Amino acid sequence: MAEAAPRASANASEQMTATGRFALTGRILAVNILPLLVLGGGLFYLDSYRTQLINERFKLARIEAQITAEALAGASRARQEALLVQIGKEQRMRLRLFDADGRLAADSFALDDPAFRFNDISDDDWEQQFARWMDRTVDTIVAAEPVQDYVEPEAQEADAWPELARARELGLSQIRLYDWRDGTPVITAAAPVGLQGATLLTVRNAVDITESVRAARSTLFIAMLLVLGVSAALSLFLARTIVTPLRLLARAAVRVKQGRDREVEVPRLPQRSDEIGLLARAVSDMTGALRGRIDAVDSFAADVAHEIKNPLASLRNAIDTLPRVEDPALRAQLTEIAAHDVRRIDRLVTEISAASRVDAEISRATLERVDLAELFANLIRSREDRGMNGGRKLVLDAAPGRHVVRGVPTQLERVAENLLDNAVSFSPPDGEVQVRLRQSERTVIAEVCDSGPGIAPDRREAVFRRFHSDRPEGESFGNHSGLGLAIGRAIAEAHDGALTAEDRPDGAPGACLRLRLPVAA
């Protein structure tokens, strides 16, 4: 069970990473291809263009039928046959003349060679077959009304043609649309001839309409395919330049989350100067900071265990020895040692708790304007009232003006208290602690200088290490945890400032701790 949870977490993370990759790729493709698909919709709406052409051809067919019928009305039989042949050849039509009884009187295709022939689809190549398939697809998508197929009736009589029967009944010209097997429209027009009941039927195979629509549709379709291919390739390239590095970063983040940060080398992508590169370097820096935090926690835990172990060992020895000691004076001494160790442990726990909460408290707190001169003045007065200075004199020297910074008041007060406490502990009983406040254009500087032995240059960084304690001779062991200056530096750095140890600026014996904080805007 202990191994199943990390494996399940890893699988879930990998699935999430893969899902996110495909989702992002799909979105990029959709954004780039959707407009092309909308443009490609013009392939289907070319059907309206076809309808307009057919409507125009209807008008033309009606006019031609009426004009031809008027020409035939007053002509002799020979002249009628000649006109049927002539007009049929010129207009590429088939003309039939029916008498008053509805019988076929003349047919231009029977009088002379046919003016046109219907296409035989049995020998069509793949391009023509594809064109017919595209026509049917478009008709299905746009829900076009079905058109009756054109079939020559077996009986060559007027009643075999619905448009002829209606023209004879109403005495008006009639138009009808058929479809040939190759998908081309066939337009028939019936018109009465004179007053004797004769009728004329014209048949035209409007191949040019279909060819025009198919040519426009093919051109648009080919152009759309080319642009679609280029757009898809560019979209995939763009997706790869985005998704691939994000996937690498996601995998690295998952491994860091699983506690394998030491094995992870987060790619920094130095060759990329875009947002992906910035993100990669930010994640890499964040991972480095996380490793630093982990190391700091490990080191802190080891230091805590070491520091608490010493007073605990002393306390245990005192308690183990106490039952065997009969001398009252020695028993009192052992009791005092035990009490001292308890106080030392309590002080350590308090300081350790404060040190571990610094970053968290500052991240949750609201920054306020804090006047460092007023803060130090209040602390000095409070320490004097409580007799915490042991006879040392604390002097505040603040330059004119307000020394205002932005920060967490309680944390800044803790820094000031630690600095004053450290300076008092290193100064002789009749010594003086000087607090100087200065302000530059961007920085407020607070110097707390003692009159003690000072700090050697090679030890000035060591005093800021946790649990480091280099106390004056004669001071009771265990009165200080060695965390005061470490906590002070951590708080200063959390406020974008710094805390350093230097010599006194006046050259007198002693050390000077200098706190720098940004000026409040």
N, C-alpha and C positions, 0 to 999 in steps of 0.2 A: 504493500500500500504506500510505503514511503517513496518508492521510485515511480509509482504510477502517476502521482500528482504532477511532478515536473514534466513528465513525458506528455501528459494530457495538456498541460499548459503550453508546452512547445508546439504540439500539433495545432491547438486552437490558434496560437499566435501565427503559425505559418499559414493556416487557412485564412485568417483575417488578412494577413499580408497579401496572399494571392488574390483574395476577393477584392481588396482595395486596388490592386494593380489592374485587374481586368475592368473594374468599375471605372477607374480613371481613364484607361484606354478607350473604353466604350463611350465615355462622355466626350472625349476629344474627337473621336470618329463621328459621333452624332452631331456635334457642333459644326464640323466641317462638311459633312455629307448631307445633312438635312436640307440645307438650302439647294443643293444640287438635285436632290430628290423632288423638291418642290418645283424646281425648274423642269425636271423631267416629267412632271405632271402635264406639261404642255403637249407631250405625246398623246395623251388621252383626249385633251381638249381640242386637238385637231379634228375631232369628230364634228365639232360645230362648224369648222371650216368646210368640211365635206358637205354638211347639210346646206350651207349657204350656196355652194356651187350647184348642188342638185336643184335647189329652189330656183336659182337663176336659169338652169337648163330647162326646168318645167315651163317657165314663162316663154322661153325661146321655142320649145316644142309646141306649145299651144299656138303661138303666133304662126309658126311654120305650117302647122296643120290647117289652120284657118285660111291662110293665104293660098296654100295648095288646093284646098277644097273649093275656094272661090274660082281659082284658075280652071279647075276641072269641070265646074258646073256648066259652063256654056260651051265646052269643047266637044268635038266629035269623038267617036270611040278611038279612032287612030291617034288623034291628037292627045287624048287622055293617056293612052299607053306610052306615047312618046314623052309626055310630061312626067309620068311616073318614073321612067328610066332615067331621064335627064336629072330630075331633082334628087332621085335616089343616089346617083353617082356623085353629084356635086356635094350633097349634104351627108353622104355616107349613111344612108338610111334604107330601110326596107318599107315600101309603101304598098298597101293592099286596098283595092277598091271593091266594095260590096254593093250589090244592087238593092233595090227596094225590098226584095224578098229575103235578104240576108245571105245570099249566095256569093261566093267569091267571083268577081268579074275580071279582075286583073291583079297581077302580082309582079312587082318590079324585078324580083329575083328570078321569076319564071320567064319574063320577057327578055332579060339580058343577064350577063354575068353578075353574081352578087356583089354589091358595093362594099361589103365587109363580111368577115367570117368570125364566128365566136371562137374563143381560144379553147383548144383541147388541153385540158389539165393533165392528161395522162403522161405527157412528156415534159412536164414542168421541172425545172431544176430546183435545187434546195433554196435558192434565194427567193423564188416565187412561192414555194411552199411556206417558207418562213414569213413572207409578207402576208400570206393569207392567214397564217396562225396569229400574227400580230393584229390583223384586222378583227378576227374573232375575239381575241383577248380584250381589245379596246371596246368592242361592242358590249362584251359582258360586263366590263367595269363601269361603263357609263350607262348601262341598262338601256341600250338602244332598242327601239321597237323592231320586232322581227319583220323581215321583208320576204314576201313570197318568191320562191325560185321561178325563174323564167323557163317555161316548158311549152314547146310548140304543140298546140292541140291537134289531135288526130283528125277531127272534122274541121275543114276550112269553112266555117260558117260564122256569121257575125255573133250569134248567141254564145259561141265558145269563148268570146272575149268579154268580160264583165264591163269594161270601159266602153266597148262598142254598143253593147246592149243598152247601157245607160244613155249614151249619146243619141241613139235612135229614139229612146223613150222621151228624153227631155228636149231633144233638138238643139243641144248645146255641146260644145267640145268638152272632152274629159281627158284627164291625165292619170297615169298609173305608173308606179315604180316596181320593178322586179330586180332580182339579183341573179346574175349568171353564176355558174359553178366556180369560176375563178375569182369571185368577189366583186366583179365590176357591175355597176348599175345598168339596168336596161330600162329605158324610158319609152313608154308608148303614149301616143296621143290619138284620140278618136274625134272626128269632126264630121258633121252632116254636109253632104254635097248637094247643093241646090234644094229644090222642093219636091223631088221625086222619091225621097226616102233613101237615096244612096248614102253610104258612109265611107269615110277614108280612115285607115289605120296606119300610123307611122310607127316604126320601131327603130330605136337608136341605141346602140351599145356605147355608153359614155365611158370608154376606156380611159380617156384623158383625165377625167375627174379622179379616178382611182390612182392613176400614175402620179398625178400632181400631189395628192395627199400622201401617198407612200414615199415619194421623193422627199417631201418636207419632213415626214416622220423619220425616215432613215437618216437624213442629215442631222436632225436634232438628237436622235438616239445615239449615233456614232459620236457626236460631239460630247454628249452627256457621259458616255462610257469613257472617253479619253480623259475628260476633266475629272470624272469620278475616280479613275485609276490614279491620276496624279494626286488628287486630294487625299485619297486613302493612303498612298505611299508617304506623302508629307505628314499626314496625321500620325501614322505609325512611327515615323522618324521622330516627330515631336513627342509622342507618347513615350518612346524609348528613352529619349534624352531626359525625360522627367521621371518616368516610372522606374527605370533601372537604378539610378542613384537612390531614389526614395526606398526602393526595396532593400538595397544594401544597408541603408541607415536603419530601416525597420528591423532587419535581422540583427544588426548590432545592438539595437536598443533592447530587443527581446532577450538576447544573451546577457546583456548587462542586468536586466530585470531578474534573470534567473540566477544571478550571483556569480556569473563567470566573467566579470569585468576585467580580470587580470589576463584572460585569454583573448579578449576582444581588442582588435585594432580598428577603431572607428575611422572610416575613410574621410579624409579632409578635402579631397577633390581640389587640389591647389590650381589645377588648370582651368577651373570654372570660376568666372567672376560674377555669375548671375546669382539669383536668389537661392538656387539649389546649392551652389558653392558656399554661400553664406550660411545656409542651414547646416551643411555638412560640418563646416568648421565650428559652428556654434555647438552642435551635438558633440563633436570631438572635445571641445573645451569643457563642456558640461560633464562629459565622462571623466575627464582629467580631474575636474573639481570634485566629482563624486569619489574618485579614488583617493584624493587627498583627504576628503571628509572621513572615508572609511579608515584610512591609515591613522588619522587623528583620533578617531573613536577608539581604535585598537590600542594606540599608544596611551590615550587617556585612561582607558580601562586598566591597562597594565600599571600605570603610575598610581591610580587609585588603590588597586590591590596592594601595591608595595607600601604606600604610605599608611594605609589602615592596618596593614599586617604588623608593623612595628609597635604601635601603641597597644594593639590587641595582644601581642606576645608579652609585652611588659605587664599589661593588666592581668593576663593569665598567670604569670609567674608570681605576681603579688598576691593574687587570690589563693593560688596553690600553697604558697609559703605561710600565709597568715594563720591557718589553723595549727601549725606546728610551732609557732613562736609564742613564748610565754612572757618575754620582756615587754612591759607596757609601752616603753618608749619606741622599741622596734616595731611593735604592732601599730602604734600611731603613725610611724614613718611609712610603713607599708600601706596603711589606709590612705594616707595623703598621696602616695604614688598612684594608687588605684583611682582615687578621685581625679588626680591630674590627668591620668590617661583617659578617663571617661570624658573630661572636658575637652581634651585634645581630639578625641574621636568625634565628639559633637561639633567642634569647630570645623574639623575636616569635612564632615558630612554637609554642614551648612555651606561651606565655601564650594565644595564639589557641586552641590545642587545649584548654587548661583552660577558657577562657571558653565554648567551644561545647559542652562536656560537662557544664556545671553542672546544667542542668535534668534531663537524662537520668540523671545519676548520682544526683541526689536522689530522682527518681521511683522508681528501682530499689532504693535503699538502705532499710534498716530504721532507724527513728528510735530513738535511745538517749538515756539521761539523761546530760547533760554538765554538769560543774561548771566554769563559766567562770573562777572564781578559780583553780582548780587548773590549768586550761588555760593561762591567761596566765602563771602562776608558772613552769610548765614551759618555756614558750617563752622567757621572759626569761632563765631560767637557761641554756637551750641556746644562746641568742644570745651570752651573755657567755662561755660556754665556747669558742665558735667565733670569738670576736673580731669579731662582725658589727656591733657598735654604734659602732665608730670613736671610742671615748672618751666617748660620750654615756652618761649615767646613766639607767637605766630603773627607775622606782619604782612599785611596786604598792601601791595603797591600796584594800583590800577591806573593806567594812563587815562587821560580825559576821553570821554566818549563812551558809547555803549558797546559792550563786547558781546554781541548777540549771535548765537548760532542756532541751527535747527536740529532738534534731536528729541530723545526720550528723557524727560527730566529726571526720572528715578535712576536711569542708567548713568547719566552724566553725573548725578550726585554720588553714585557709587564710585565712579572713577576718581572724583575729587576727594572723597573720603579715604579711599585707598592710598592716594598720593600723600595726603596729609598724615595719615597713620604711619606710612613708611618713613616719611621725613622725620616725624617725631621720634620714632623708634631708633633711628640712627643718630640723632642729635644728643649731645650731653645734657644732663639735667638743667644746666643753666644756659643752654644753647638757644639759638634763634633759628626759626624756620621762616624763610622769605617766600612770599607768593607774589609773582609779578605777572601782570596781564598786559599784553600788547596786541595791537591789531594792524595788519597790513591791508592791502586792497582786497584780498580774497581770503585771508586766514586770520583767525584769532589764536594767539599763542599764550598758553598758561604755563608758567615755569614755577615749580615747587622745589626750592633749594634747601638742603639741610646743612648742618654744620658738623657733620660726622667725618669719618675717615675717607669718604669718597669711594668711587668704583673704578677699578683698574680698567683701562681701555679694552683688554681682552676678555673682560667679564661683563661688559655692558649689554650684550645680547643675552647672556645666560640668565640674567636676573629676570627676564621676561618668560623664561620657561616655567612650565607648571611644576609646582612643588619644589622649586629651587629656593633654598633658604641659606643665606650667608649672613648670619646675625652677628651683632657686636658681642664682644667678650663680656661675660657676666650676665647676659640676658637669659632668662629661664628657657630651657629647651621646650619646644612645643607650643610657645605662645603664638606663633605665626604658622599658617598652613603652607606658605609659599605660593599661594594662588592669587594674591592681591594684584600684583603687577601684571600677571598673565591675563586676569580678567579685565584689568584696565586697558591693556593693549587691544584685546578682542573687542571691547566696546568702542574704543576709538576708531578701529578699522571698520567696524560696522557703521559708523557715522561718516565714512570717507575721510577719516583723519589718521593721525599717527601718534605714537607715544614712544619716546626715545630717552636714553640716559646719556648725559653729557657732563662736562666739567662746569663748575660755577663760572658765569661770565665775568665776575669780579676778581677771579684768581684765588679766592679764599678757599680754605679746606672745605671739602664736602662735595656732595653730588647734586646734580640738578636734573630733575625729570621734566621733560618738555612735552606738553600736550598741544597738538595742532588740530584745529577743527575748521571746516569751511565757514565763512561768514554767511549769515542768513541773508537772503535776498530781501 
